[in-house]
């Protein structure tokens, strides 16, 4: 007589105990991959003596007098000159926030503790969202250069082609323009350069006389082979995937990345209420719905245009 087996599934000559065989779950749930917010760090100009609360904050800047290089005559009183009116920069304050509503039933039924994860997700959403808002202001600066690594040089965003990548000469020119415009460096004598990894790939791959590899070939190996950019052409480099990109190049099919070079006081920030997480009150009749979110009132504006340059270029490894 043939044996009848008891196993995990019902098949020929086997009875399956499917009710007791279940999938196992890891109760530890990982977070999504994240990039580090950084744009608010660029906003190093803040109100110093704000007069009162308001819906906007107005900063003012003096202008210097023209150089007085003529010699004085002993018996002639020099003519007085007028000091120019101040120029202004206005930061408009806006409310920002987001919220989630967790149910008691979710807490009772979930295999993993949702509350700590919800707090973490809300906190990151705060930083992530405000970073994007500040980037929207920062990337609209009036000083813009276009990548010269292609066969022909673009003159507008819409003319950037699939081979118009960044080149060392673009970094060199932006730094020269910042220095010529009297922008104050952010770290010693160095300006900050924020660059997307797929753009820095092209810069670090540049060969030939005066290229990145040529200028670094005698450096210490730790500054060369691991992909560390470090300082270069008068700027220190921060590689981040948060740099803005869009399909707004040639024919609206070429991906264009924005590389930002900045000195001090390129971006101003004003805050009426510092962004923070909020655990809301439970107000429903059966106390089943628990709100958690974040809220803040603040705004940004470009403060010194002369301290901000943008290089627009595509990437050889992601141009569409």
C-alpha positions as CSV (number, residue, x, y, z in Angstrom):
1,X,0.0,0.0,0.0
2,X,1.4,3.4,-1.0
3,X,2.1,6.0,1.6
4,X,0.1,9.2,1.8
5,X,2.2,12.1,2.9
6,X,1.2,15.1,4.9
7,X,3.1,18.1,3.5
8,X,2.9,21.8,2.7
9,X,0.7,21.4,-0.4
10,X,-1.9,19.1,-1.8
11,X,-0.5,17.1,-4.7
12,X,-0.5,13.5,-5.8
13,X,-0.3,11.1,-2.8
14,X,0.2,14.1,-0.4
15,X,-2.3,16.1,1.7
16,X,-1.3,19.7,2.3
17,X,-1.8,21.4,5.6
18,X,-2.0,24.8,3.9
19,X,-3.7,26.5,6.9
20,X,-0.6,26.2,9.1
21,X,1.9,27.1,6.4
22,X,2.1,30.9,6.1
23,X,4.4,33.5,4.8
24,X,6.7,35.0,7.4
25,X,7.3,38.8,7.5
26,X,10.2,40.8,8.9
27,X,8.6,43.2,11.4
28,X,11.4,45.7,10.9
29,X,10.3,47.9,8.0
30,X,13.1,49.9,6.2
31,X,12.7,53.5,5.1
32,X,12.9,54.6,1.5
33,X,16.3,55.7,0.1
34,X,16.7,59.4,0.9
35,X,19.0,62.3,0.0
36,X,20.3,64.8,2.5
37,X,18.5,68.2,2.3
38,X,21.0,71.0,2.1
39,X,19.6,74.1,0.4
40,X,18.6,75.8,3.7
41,X,22.3,75.7,4.7
42,X,23.0,78.0,1.8
43,X,20.6,80.6,3.2
44,X,23.1,82.3,5.6
45,X,21.5,85.7,5.5
46,X,18.8,86.2,8.1
47,X,17.1,89.2,9.8
48,X,19.4,90.9,12.3
49,X,17.1,93.6,13.9
50,X,13.6,92.8,12.6
51,X,11.4,95.7,13.7
52,X,8.1,93.8,14.1
53,X,6.1,90.7,12.9
54,X,4.8,90.9,9.4
55,X,3.8,89.0,6.3
56,X,7.1,89.8,4.6
57,X,10.6,90.9,5.7
58,X,12.4,93.7,3.8
59,X,16.2,93.7,3.8
60,X,18.0,96.8,2.7
61,X,21.5,97.3,1.2
62,X,23.5,100.5,1.0
63,X,25.4,101.4,-2.2
64,X,29.0,102.9,-2.0
65,X,30.0,106.2,-3.3
66,X,31.9,106.5,-6.5
67,X,35.7,106.8,-6.0
68,X,36.9,110.3,-5.4
69,X,40.3,110.4,-7.1
70,X,40.7,114.1,-7.9
71,X,43.0,116.2,-5.7
72,X,41.6,118.9,-3.5
73,X,42.3,122.6,-3.9
74,X,43.4,124.3,-0.7
75,X,41.0,127.2,-0.9
76,X,38.0,125.5,-2.6
77,X,35.3,123.6,-0.6
78,X,34.5,120.4,-2.5
79,X,31.0,119.8,-3.7
80,X,28.9,117.4,-1.6
81,X,27.6,114.3,-3.3
82,X,24.4,112.4,-2.5
83,X,24.4,109.0,-0.9
84,X,22.2,106.7,-2.9
85,X,19.0,105.4,-1.6
86,X,19.1,101.8,-0.3
87,X,18.1,98.8,-2.5
88,X,15.7,96.3,-1.0
89,X,15.2,92.6,-1.0
90,X,11.8,91.3,0.1
91,X,11.2,87.8,1.5
92,X,7.5,86.9,1.5
93,X,6.5,84.6,4.3
94,X,4.2,81.7,3.6
95,X,2.7,78.8,5.6
96,X,3.9,75.3,4.8
97,X,2.9,72.0,6.2
98,X,1.7,68.5,5.8
99,X,-0.2,66.0,7.9
100,X,-1.2,62.3,8.3
101,X,-4.1,60.9,10.2
102,X,-3.4,57.5,11.8
103,X,-6.3,55.3,13.0
104,X,-6.4,53.3,16.2
105,X,-7.3,50.2,14.2
106,X,-4.1,50.5,12.2
107,X,-2.1,50.5,15.4
108,X,-4.0,47.5,16.7
109,X,-3.7,45.4,13.5
110,X,-0.3,46.3,12.0
111,X,2.6,43.8,12.4
112,X,5.1,46.6,12.9
113,X,4.9,49.7,15.1
114,X,3.7,52.4,12.8
115,X,3.9,55.4,15.1
116,X,7.7,55.8,15.2
117,X,7.8,55.3,11.4
118,X,5.1,57.9,10.9
119,X,7.1,60.4,13.0
120,X,10.3,59.7,11.0
121,X,8.4,60.1,7.6
122,X,6.8,63.3,8.7
123,X,10.1,64.8,9.9
124,X,11.9,63.9,6.7
125,X,9.0,65.3,4.6
126,X,9.4,68.6,6.5
127,X,13.1,68.9,5.5
128,X,12.6,67.5,2.0
129,X,9.7,69.7,1.1
130,X,11.2,73.0,2.4
131,X,14.5,72.1,0.6
132,X,12.6,71.9,-2.7
133,X,10.9,75.2,-2.1
134,X,14.2,76.9,-1.3
135,X,15.8,75.3,-4.4
136,X,13.0,76.8,-6.5
137,X,14.2,80.2,-5.5
138,X,17.9,79.5,-5.6
139,X,17.9,78.1,-9.1
140,X,16.2,81.1,-10.7
141,X,19.3,83.4,-10.3
142,X,20.0,85.9,-13.1
143,X,23.6,84.8,-13.6
144,X,23.8,81.7,-15.8
145,X,26.4,79.9,-17.8
146,X,25.9,77.0,-20.2
147,X,28.1,73.9,-20.4
148,X,30.8,74.1,-23.0
149,X,31.7,70.4,-23.2
150,X,29.8,69.8,-26.4
151,X,30.5,70.4,-30.1
152,X,28.8,73.7,-30.0
153,X,28.0,76.0,-27.1
154,X,24.4,76.5,-26.0
155,X,23.2,80.1,-25.5
156,X,19.9,79.3,-23.7
157,X,18.4,76.5,-21.8
158,X,16.3,75.5,-24.8
159,X,19.4,75.1,-27.0
160,X,21.2,72.7,-24.7
161,X,21.9,69.6,-26.7
162,X,22.6,66.0,-25.8
163,X,26.3,66.5,-25.8
164,X,26.5,69.9,-23.9
165,X,28.1,68.6,-20.8
166,X,30.0,70.6,-18.1
167,X,33.7,71.4,-18.5
168,X,36.4,72.6,-16.2
169,X,36.3,75.9,-18.1
170,X,32.7,76.5,-16.9
171,X,33.7,76.1,-13.2
172,X,36.7,78.4,-13.8
173,X,34.6,81.0,-15.4
174,X,31.9,81.0,-12.7
175,X,34.5,81.3,-10.0
176,X,36.2,84.2,-11.9
177,X,32.8,85.9,-12.2
178,X,32.1,85.5,-8.5
179,X,35.5,87.0,-7.6
180,X,35.1,89.8,-10.1
181,X,31.7,90.6,-8.7
182,X,33.2,90.9,-5.2
183,X,31.3,87.9,-3.8
184,X,32.6,86.8,-0.4
185,X,33.8,83.2,-0.5
186,X,32.0,80.7,1.8
187,X,35.0,78.8,3.2
188,X,38.3,80.6,3.4
189,X,39.0,81.6,-0.2
190,X,36.7,79.0,-1.6
191,X,33.2,79.3,-3.1
192,X,30.7,76.5,-2.7
193,X,29.7,74.4,-5.7
194,X,26.7,72.1,-5.5
195,X,26.7,69.6,-8.3
196,X,24.6,66.5,-9.3
197,X,26.5,63.2,-9.3
198,X,25.7,62.6,-13.0
199,X,27.2,66.0,-13.8
200,X,30.3,65.5,-11.6
201,X,30.8,62.2,-13.5
202,X,31.5,64.2,-16.7
203,X,33.7,66.7,-14.9
204,X,35.8,64.0,-13.3
205,X,36.0,62.1,-16.6
206,X,37.4,65.2,-18.4
207,X,40.9,64.5,-19.8
208,X,43.4,66.6,-21.7
209,X,45.5,69.5,-20.6
210,X,43.8,71.6,-18.0
211,X,41.1,69.0,-17.4
212,X,40.1,67.6,-14.0
213,X,42.2,64.4,-14.3
214,X,45.2,66.4,-15.6
215,X,45.1,68.9,-12.7
216,X,44.6,66.1,-10.2
217,X,47.0,63.4,-11.4
218,X,49.8,64.5,-8.9
219,X,47.4,64.8,-6.0
220,X,47.4,62.4,-3.1
221,X,45.6,59.2,-4.1
222,X,42.8,59.7,-1.6
223,X,41.8,62.8,-3.5
224,X,41.7,61.1,-6.8
225,X,40.5,57.5,-7.1
226,X,37.5,57.2,-4.7
227,X,35.5,59.8,-6.6
228,X,36.0,62.5,-4.0
229,X,35.8,65.9,-5.7
230,X,37.1,68.1,-2.9
231,X,38.4,71.5,-3.8
232,X,38.9,72.5,-7.4
233,X,39.3,75.7,-9.4
234,X,38.6,77.9,-6.4
235,X,35.5,76.1,-5.1
236,X,34.7,73.2,-2.8
237,X,32.4,70.7,-4.2
238,X,29.3,69.1,-2.6
239,X,27.9,66.3,-4.7
240,X,24.2,65.8,-4.2
241,X,21.3,64.3,-6.2
242,X,19.0,67.1,-5.0
243,X,20.2,69.5,-7.7
244,X,17.3,70.5,-9.9
245,X,16.9,68.8,-13.3
246,X,14.3,68.9,-16.0
247,X,13.6,67.9,-19.6
248,X,13.8,71.5,-20.8
249,X,16.7,71.4,-23.1
250,X,16.7,71.0,-26.9
251,X,13.2,70.0,-28.2
252,X,12.2,69.5,-24.6
253,X,13.8,66.1,-24.7
254,X,17.3,66.9,-23.3
255,X,17.7,66.7,-19.6
256,X,19.3,69.8,-18.1
257,X,21.0,69.8,-14.7
258,X,21.6,72.9,-12.6
259,X,25.0,73.3,-10.9
260,X,25.1,76.1,-8.3
261,X,28.1,78.1,-7.3
262,X,27.6,80.4,-4.4
263,X,29.4,82.8,-2.1
264,X,28.1,84.2,1.2
265,X,24.7,85.8,1.4
266,X,23.5,84.4,-1.9
267,X,20.2,83.4,-0.3
268,X,18.2,85.0,2.5
269,X,15.7,83.3,4.7
270,X,13.2,84.8,7.1
271,X,11.2,82.8,9.6
272,X,8.0,83.7,11.5
273,X,7.6,80.2,13.0
274,X,10.4,77.7,12.7
275,X,9.1,74.5,11.0
276,X,8.4,71.7,13.5
277,X,6.5,68.5,13.9
278,X,3.0,68.7,15.3
279,X,1.1,66.0,17.1
280,X,-2.5,67.2,16.8
281,X,-5.3,66.6,19.3
282,X,-7.6,63.6,19.0
283,X,-11.0,65.2,18.6
284,X,-13.2,62.5,17.1
285,X,-16.1,61.1,19.2
286,X,-14.4,57.7,19.8
287,X,-10.8,59.0,19.9
288,X,-9.7,56.7,17.0
289,X,-8.0,59.2,14.7
290,X,-4.6,60.6,15.7
291,X,-3.1,63.4,13.6
292,X,0.6,64.0,13.1
293,X,2.2,66.5,10.8
294,X,4.5,69.5,10.4
295,X,4.1,73.2,10.1
296,X,6.2,76.3,9.6
297,X,5.9,79.9,8.3
298,X,9.0,81.1,6.4
299,X,10.3,82.2,3.0
300,X,13.4,82.8,0.9
301,X,14.7,85.3,-1.6
302,X,18.0,85.7,-3.5
303,X,19.9,88.3,-1.5
304,X,23.1,89.1,-3.5
305,X,22.8,88.1,-7.1
306,X,26.5,88.7,-7.6
307,X,27.2,85.9,-5.1
308,X,25.3,83.3,-7.1
309,X,26.1,81.6,-10.5
310,X,24.3,78.7,-12.1
311,X,25.8,76.4,-14.8
312,X,23.2,74.5,-16.9
313,X,24.4,71.4,-18.7
314,X,23.3,67.9,-19.5
315,X,25.0,64.6,-18.5
316,X,26.6,62.1,-20.8
317,X,25.1,59.3,-18.7
318,X,21.6,60.7,-18.4
319,X,20.7,63.2,-21.1
320,X,17.1,62.2,-21.7
